[in-house]
Amino acid sequence: MHPIRLLLCGFLVLVSSCLAQSLGDVARESREKAKPQARKTITDDDLGPRHTADTDADADLEQARKVIHDLCGGATGGDASSLGGRDKQSLISAVQVLSDRRSASQQKLKGYGDQAGELEEKRKREISGAFPKGRPATDDEAHLIKVINDDYKKRFEELMRKAKAEGKVFEELGAELTLAGKQCPPVF
């Protein structure tokens, strides 16, 4: 072998071993940097109380009830004529909250009525599809019709349960509005 080639091979081995150490060091440093740091786990306690539209609306409703009670049925003894401008405005706003909530309740009731009508139409269509035309129903077909009716009956009863509860809310809000009108007539 030529001495130049030998010298060149030795030089390449030396350079490559230096590069290998450098690459090894770089890889080791990279792994150390990539080790995961301990992270804080966020819990519900860190986020604070949850606010939803329903809880905010319920809080507004309770605040409105308190304002009406305090200004009309509380310290003033039902004499709203002595209320100042700010109190009158607070009272009007509180009654508006009750009125808006009652309107929303009325819309829910209408929605339940619409759903009940749709449910009945679906039941009729499903039975019509299961019921034979021009011949008596077989035992299996009669059983299927009973199953369909039972299913729709359960769904209808659940819908009516919700409607009844909403109807109670609607009536209570109406009674509260009537009472506020009687306790604070000069304002309204």
One Martini backbone bead per residue (centre of mass of N, CA, C, O) as a GRO file, in nm:
protein
  188
    1MET     BB    1   0.100   0.034   0.017
    2HIS     BB    2   0.064   0.350   0.022
    3PRO     BB    3   0.155   0.602   0.222
    4ILE     BB    4  -0.078   0.792   0.150
    5ARG     BB    5  -0.305   0.600   0.196
    6LEU     BB    6  -0.239   0.538   0.488
    7LEU     BB    7  -0.259   0.826   0.586
    8LEU     BB    8  -0.549   0.873   0.490
    9CYS     BB    9  -0.684   0.646   0.655
   10GLY     BB   10  -0.596   0.745   0.933
   11PHE     BB   11  -0.728   1.019   0.913
   12LEU     BB   12  -1.024   0.913   0.874
   13VAL     BB   13  -1.041   0.758   1.140
   14LEU     BB   14  -0.990   1.002   1.325
   15VAL     BB   15  -1.225   1.180   1.224
   16SER     BB   16  -1.456   0.975   1.270
   17SER     BB   17  -1.413   0.949   1.578
   18CYS     BB   18  -1.472   1.243   1.639
   19LEU     BB   19  -1.756   1.251   1.514
   20ALA     BB   20  -1.881   1.028   1.690
   21GLN     BB   21  -1.852   1.180   1.955
   22SER     BB   22  -2.016   1.425   1.874
   23LEU     BB   23  -2.281   1.276   1.805
   24GLY     BB   24  -2.316   1.145   2.084
   25ASP     BB   25  -2.333   1.408   2.243
   26VAL     BB   26  -2.575   1.524   2.096
   27ALA     BB   27  -2.773   1.294   2.160
   28ARG     BB   28  -2.758   1.314   2.468
   29GLU     BB   29  -2.853   1.608   2.490
   30SER     BB   30  -3.122   1.566   2.348
   31ARG     BB   31  -3.239   1.365   2.555
   32GLU     BB   32  -3.226   1.553   2.802
   33LYS     BB   33  -3.415   1.772   2.683
   34ALA     BB   34  -3.663   1.561   2.621
   35LYS     BB   35  -3.734   1.535   2.895
   36PRO     BB   36  -3.991   1.534   3.091
   37GLN     BB   37  -4.169   1.755   3.254
   38ALA     BB   38  -4.328   1.843   3.516
   39ARG     BB   39  -4.680   1.858   3.531
   40LYS     BB   40  -4.967   2.017   3.582
   41THR     BB   41  -5.273   1.925   3.703
   42ILE     BB   42  -5.589   1.994   3.598
   43THR     BB   43  -5.868   2.083   3.780
   44ASP     BB   44  -6.175   2.182   3.881
   45ASP     BB   45  -6.060   2.370   4.103
   46ASP     BB   46  -5.896   2.550   3.898
   47LEU     BB   47  -6.162   2.649   3.731
   48GLY     BB   48  -6.406   2.649   3.892
   49PRO     BB   49  -6.709   2.735   3.851
   50ARG     BB   50  -6.982   2.648   3.675
   51HIS     BB   51  -7.129   2.803   3.385
   52THR     BB   52  -7.455   2.830   3.278
   53ALA     BB   53  -7.737   2.930   3.144
   54ASP     BB   54  -7.917   2.810   3.366
   55THR     BB   55  -7.765   2.920   3.618
   56ASP     BB   56  -7.786   3.215   3.536
   57ALA     BB   57  -8.096   3.225   3.515
   58ASP     BB   58  -8.149   3.137   3.807
   59ALA     BB   59  -8.000   3.372   3.938
   60ASP     BB   60  -8.173   3.595   3.811
   61LEU     BB   61  -8.441   3.500   3.929
   62GLU     BB   62  -8.365   3.521   4.228
   63GLN     BB   63  -8.295   3.820   4.220
   64ALA     BB   64  -8.573   3.919   4.131
   65ARG     BB   65  -8.729   3.811   4.374
   66LYS     BB   66  -8.573   3.975   4.584
   67VAL     BB   67  -8.641   4.255   4.482
   68ILE     BB   68  -8.947   4.234   4.505
   69HIS     BB   69  -8.956   4.170   4.803
   70ASP     BB   70  -8.791   4.414   4.914
   71LEU     BB   71  -8.970   4.647   4.765
   72CYS     BB   72  -9.280   4.526   4.819
   73GLY     BB   73  -9.272   4.308   5.085
   74GLY     BB   74  -9.098   4.453   5.283
   75ALA     BB   75  -9.003   4.747   5.415
   76THR     BB   76  -9.242   4.904   5.251
   77GLY     BB   77  -9.518   4.734   5.268
   78GLY     BB   78  -9.616   4.781   4.951
   79ASP     BB   79  -9.508   5.086   4.899
   80ALA     BB   80  -9.413   5.204   4.585
   81SER     BB   81  -9.440   5.523   4.592
   82SER     BB   82  -9.157   5.554   4.770
   83LEU     BB   83  -8.983   5.499   4.543
   84GLY     BB   84  -8.713   5.537   4.377
   85GLY     BB   85  -8.571   5.538   4.070
   86ARG     BB   86  -8.379   5.296   4.113
   87ASP     BB   87  -8.589   5.102   4.236
   88LYS     BB   88  -8.785   5.105   4.004
   89GLN     BB   89  -8.586   4.993   3.795
   90SER     BB   90  -8.527   4.729   3.945
   91LEU     BB   91  -8.819   4.632   3.941
   92ILE     BB   92  -8.864   4.630   3.637
   93SER     BB   93  -8.633   4.432   3.578
   94ALA     BB   94  -8.739   4.198   3.750
   95VAL     BB   95  -9.008   4.164   3.599
   96GLN     BB   96  -8.875   4.106   3.324
   97VAL     BB   97  -8.747   3.841   3.405
   98LEU     BB   98  -9.010   3.696   3.466
   99SER     BB   99  -9.141   3.740   3.190
  100ASP     BB  100  -8.922   3.602   3.018
  101ARG     BB  101  -8.939   3.328   3.160
  102ARG     BB  102  -9.236   3.279   3.090
  103SER     BB  103  -9.200   3.286   2.782
  104ALA     BB  104  -9.002   3.048   2.771
  105SER     BB  105  -9.199   2.847   2.896
  106GLN     BB  106  -9.413   2.871   2.675
  107GLN     BB  107  -9.229   2.766   2.447
  108LYS     BB  108  -9.182   2.488   2.568
  109LEU     BB  109  -9.476   2.400   2.567
  110LYS     BB  110  -9.511   2.419   2.265
  111GLY     BB  111  -9.289   2.215   2.197
  112TYR     BB  112  -9.426   1.975   2.337
  113GLY     BB  113  -9.676   1.976   2.162
  114ASP     BB  114  -9.531   1.930   1.894
  115GLN     BB  115  -9.394   1.662   1.975
  116ALA     BB  116  -9.654   1.506   2.026
  117GLY     BB  117  -9.760   1.523   1.737
  118GLU     BB  118  -9.515   1.387   1.602
  119LEU     BB  119  -9.529   1.123   1.758
  120GLU     BB  120  -9.808   1.036   1.657
  121GLU     BB  121  -9.737   1.029   1.355
  122LYS     BB  122  -9.515   0.815   1.378
  123ARG     BB  123  -9.688   0.593   1.495
  124LYS     BB  124  -9.886   0.569   1.262
  125ARG     BB  125  -9.677   0.501   1.042
  126GLU     BB  126  -9.559   0.248   1.178
  127ILE     BB  127  -9.824   0.089   1.193
  128SER     BB  128  -9.895   0.102   0.895
  129GLY     BB  129  -9.636  -0.065   0.812
  130ALA     BB  130  -9.719  -0.324   1.004
  131PHE     BB  131  -9.997  -0.325   0.885
  132PRO     BB  132 -10.210  -0.499   0.717
  133LYS     BB  133 -10.367  -0.505   0.403
  134GLY     BB  134 -10.665  -0.693   0.359
  135ARG     BB  135 -10.585  -0.837   0.638
  136PRO     BB  136 -10.523  -1.005   0.897
  137ALA     BB  137 -10.335  -1.018   1.166
  138THR     BB  138 -10.085  -1.157   1.293
  139ASP     BB  139  -9.931  -1.233   1.578
  140ASP     BB  140  -9.667  -1.085   1.508
  141GLU     BB  141  -9.800  -0.819   1.418
  142ALA     BB  142  -9.952  -0.764   1.679
  143HIS     BB  143  -9.699  -0.752   1.854
  144LEU     BB  144  -9.560  -0.520   1.706
  145ILE     BB  145  -9.782  -0.312   1.761
  146LYS     BB  146  -9.757  -0.323   2.067
  147VAL     BB  147  -9.463  -0.235   2.084
  148ILE     BB  148  -9.501   0.036   1.950
  149ASN     BB  149  -9.710   0.149   2.149
  150ASP     BB  150  -9.536   0.122   2.405
  151ASP     BB  151  -9.305   0.302   2.316
  152TYR     BB  152  -9.476   0.560   2.264
  153LYS     BB  153  -9.597   0.577   2.545
  154LYS     BB  154  -9.332   0.631   2.695
  155ARG     BB  155  -9.251   0.885   2.537
  156PHE     BB  156  -9.508   1.045   2.601
  157GLU     BB  157  -9.487   1.041   2.911
  158GLU     BB  158  -9.218   1.194   2.925
  159LEU     BB  159  -9.318   1.447   2.783
  160MET     BB  160  -9.548   1.506   2.991
  161ARG     BB  161  -9.368   1.537   3.237
  162LYS     BB  162  -9.220   1.785   3.131
  163ALA     BB  163  -9.473   1.959   3.077
  164LYS     BB  164  -9.577   1.965   3.366
  165ALA     BB  165  -9.331   2.101   3.492
  166GLU     BB  166  -9.346   2.354   3.308
  167GLY     BB  167  -9.635   2.435   3.386
  168LYS     BB  168  -9.564   2.500   3.677
  169VAL     BB  169  -9.367   2.725   3.618
  170PHE     BB  170  -9.560   2.904   3.461
  171GLU     BB  171  -9.764   2.946   3.694
  172GLU     BB  172  -9.568   3.062   3.905
  173LEU     BB  173  -9.483   3.309   3.740
  174GLY     BB  174  -9.768   3.427   3.716
  175ALA     BB  175  -9.813   3.462   4.021
  176GLU     BB  176  -9.574   3.651   4.069
  177LEU     BB  177  -9.668   3.875   3.879
  178THR     BB  178  -9.937   3.930   4.020
  179LEU     BB  179  -9.819   3.997   4.298
  180ALA     BB  180  -9.644   4.232   4.207
  181GLY     BB  181  -9.888   4.403   4.102
  182LYS     BB  182 -10.023   4.421   4.390
  183GLN     BB  183  -9.774   4.532   4.561
  184CYS     BB  184  -9.685   4.743   4.294
  185PRO     BB  185  -9.893   4.938   4.137
  186PRO     BB  186  -9.752   5.223   4.078
  187VAL     BB  187  -9.530   5.098   3.884
  188PHE     BB  188  -9.754   4.940   3.684
   0.00000   0.00000   0.00000
